[in-house]
Every structure is written in C-alpha cells, then in structure tokens.
Amino acid sequence: MNRYNAAKILPATDDLKRRYSNVKYPSILPSSTDIYVYTTLGDRYDVLAVNYYNDSSLWWIISRANPSQPTDSLHPIAGSQIRIPAPGRIAGITSEYKNINKY
C-alpha cells in the first residue's frame, strides 16, 4: 500500500505550481495484542514492517503508533521500547486510512 496514493493534486493556482493535499492518518490506539520491542542501533521502521507484516510500505503504521519517537526519521531511538500493532490489526488500520483519505 503506497501511502502517497491518498495525496490529492490540488487545482493549479496563479503561479501554476502543482500542490498536494495533506495525507491524514488514523489514530492507532494500543491494544492488548500489540507487540512491544526494544530497538537497537540501526533498526528502521521499514525493516520492522517487513519482519512483522511482510510489507515495507506499512512502516508508517509502526511510526504512527509511536508518537514519542522522532517523526522525521525512519530510525527509532536506539534502546527505546516501541509498540508494533499486531498483524491482525493491519486490515482495520489501512481501511480506516483509506476511509479518512477517501482513496
């Protein structure tokens, strides 16, 4: 699932530059089925997504589930505990994402 598919191209303005709408993300509340791991140096959200979901494009789910981590990096802080939403929750999360972005 390419998360940028939900970005809509907005109508051109006087300067004729192309602009995109903001992508909205669902809240990913904790669940008793979620997985908690301690990160190590070099961990990346896309690699964790492959390990847990078999899909690197779902990295944003792990990132959004951990708002205390830096939002401008694919790397969580080494040594911190992060929450990985359970694989059984992915269909619901991606469905909600599609619904709020109407894609």
Secondary structure as GFF3:
##gff-version 3
##sequence-region A 1 103
A	DSSP	three_ten_helix	3	6	.	.	.	ID=ss1
A	DSSP	beta_strand	9	10	.	.	.	ID=ss2
A	DSSP	beta_strand	19	20	.	.	.	ID=ss3
A	DSSP	beta_strand	35	38	.	.	.	ID=ss4
A	DSSP	alpha_helix	45	53	.	.	.	ID=ss5
A	DSSP	three_ten_helix	56	58	.	.	.	ID=ss6
A	DSSP	alpha_helix	59	64	.	.	.	ID=ss7
A	DSSP	beta_strand	81	84	.	.	.	ID=ss8
A	DSSP	three_ten_helix	87	89	.	.	.	ID=ss9
A	DSSP	alpha_helix	90	101	.	.	.	ID=ss10
###
